[in-house]
Amino acid sequence: MDRNLKWHWIYWASAIFLVLLLQDVWEGVAHTEAVPYSEFEQALAEGRIKNVIVQDRTVTGELKTPQGRKTALMAVRVEPELAEHLGKYKVTYSRVVQSTLLSGLLSWLLPSLLVLGIWYFVIRKMADTRGPGGFLTIGKSRAKVYVVHDTGVTFADVAGVDEAKDELKEVVEFLKHPADFGRLGAHIPRGVLLVGPPGTGKTLLAKAVAGEAGTAFFSISGSEFVELFVGVGAARVRDLFEQARQKAPAIIFIDELDALGRARGAYPELGGHDEKEQTLNQLLAEMDGFDTSPGIVILAATNRPEILDPALLRAGRFDRQVMVDRPDRKGRVDILKVHIRKVKTDPALSLDEVAGFTAGFSGADLASLVNEAAIAATRRKADAVGADDFTVAFERIVAGLEKRNRVLDPAERERAAYHEMGHALVALSRPGDPVHKVSIIPRGGGALGYTIQRPTEDRYLMRRDELEHKVAVLLGGRAAEKLVFGEVSTGAADDLAKATQIAHEMVTRFGMDEDLGCASYESSRSAVRDVTAGSIALRYDVSEATRQAIDKAVRDILQESLERGIAILAANRAILDRSAQALLQQETLDEAALKELTVGLRPLEA
């Protein structure tokens, strides 16, 4: 039977039953006369009542002979003792039942209102934390929708990542003019994955796409799909894509994709097929399932592509992977130009010079540098931001905040001075990055001093001898302590960690040890493409003997670098003593002062 027809007959039957019930009640009320209790007793005494029905509050008697339409009398019951007493006085008496409607309503209305008030308070709290609707919309997507220029960011605000910007410009053109690209059979990319280190501008690029596309733009973080309740994440994925289909052409941007797209079965010790895997399965189905509606492009950003599920990275889902890397020198200049638009700078400031000593900085780092420079200029009440302010900002970011209130005893200050000059002299012993500044003013992070080298150019390749020299510079402080004081201290802890990392990569990653040969022994648990049997296998496995050989090669590099540093400092002991004393007196030595103090510095080879 048709469902609508079934409900139709239920409605008719309910209506007929209700009409009959109301008719029966009406007839009963219409044929019963309410009389005082004394009159009821008189009718009972005269024998006009055939039978009596006694209830808690009323007494009803059926008349032997109907009086017109009346066939029964009803009176409010009075207690027998009171009725007998009042009957002696020949008066009409009756009992009035007080209305209990108000008290009855209050008896259930007040508790109900209290419960509803508590419930409303809970709902409001959930709405504040989860958004409007609380858990009633728990399966709904939380994506923020932007249209046209809602983000306030365009491609003009993005600099230093020209290749990635060109890729995304093409995606925008795909959406705006699909016919132009489809005339030769090309189709719009299904997904674009932005990959790069933190702070390089991946999210900013997505905002620029939102500002340029002129189409609906859905922005959501990968972590917002994950919920306590099983199945909620998959429901939110379905709802997100359903909203996007309704507003197609549209762009969906998922930030921090690694929170959602971690490789399935990668960590069996943490549990099997959990809520995250169900959510990922739903995302895979929406991206390349049976219903592949055109006009939807998915942008995603991550700085951990190695842990993503291989199914996400195959062709047909994320067709393009765009690398958003740290900018080169020209890119840093372009980024600085963007960030100083609202900053009043000194006309003599050279952005190319600033870009020169910020090698390795990301876009976010450069934005922070400009802000710190502006704060430094404001602090000294300057009219504009100059080169010195950028130097102060650079040192603040690289070395930390100065702690001039940390008082060191004379022995510690002397050891710190020799330690820092050890770094500086070993660095200056061969051509390379110049030493910009040496200081024994304590900085944040527990450092009692610092030595800053400014790179002269961007480097993409380094030779073995350059890496060995870098290790020797890191161990130069330990070498100075051992040479001057005959013993070492805890001041080189951070230097040892960095030097050991470089030496280990030389052996295991770059194949720079002759005994181990030109092979890579790097063990990586991030090789997600090697997922087999429900776990991530190590990309390279080595024997115990090879591990021992690796450890020996690393120790040899560190020991040789330390000995080289000691030899350089021993050959220039007079310069070391003179520079350390000058550093103790002035606390900070700049590049010009170092050049003057280190005249005649001899390298080890001489």
Secondary structure, 3 states (H helix, E strand, C coil): CCHHHHHHHHHHHHHHHHHHHHHHHHHHHHCEEECCHHHHHHHHHCCCEEEEEECCCEEEEEEEEEECCEEEEEEECCCHHHHHHHHHHCCCCCCCCCCCHHHHHHHHHHHHHHHHHHHHHHHHHHHHHHCCCHHHHCCCCCCEEEECCCCCCCHHHCCCCHHHHHHHHHHHHHHHCHHHHHCCCCCCCCEEEEECCCCCCHHHHHHHHHHHHCCEEEEEEHHHHCCCCCCHHHHHHHHHHHHHHHCCCEEEEEECHHHCCECCCCCHHHCCCCHHHHHHHHHHHHHHCCCCCCCEEEEEEECCHHHECHHHHCCCCCCEEEECCCCCHHHHHHHHHHHCCCCCECCCCCHHHHHHCCCCCCHHHHHHHHHHHHHHHHHCCCCCECHHHHHHHHHHHHHCCECCCCCCCHHHHHHHHHHHHHHHHHHHCCCCCCEEEEECCCECCCCCCEEEECCCCCCCCCCHHHHHHHHHHHCHHHHHHHHHHCCCCHHHHHHHHHHHHHHHHHHHCCCCCCCCCCCCCCCCCCCHHHEECCEECCCCCCCHHHHHHHHHHHHHHHHHHHHHHHHHHHHCHHHHHHHHHHHHHHCEEEHHHHHHHCCCCCCCCC
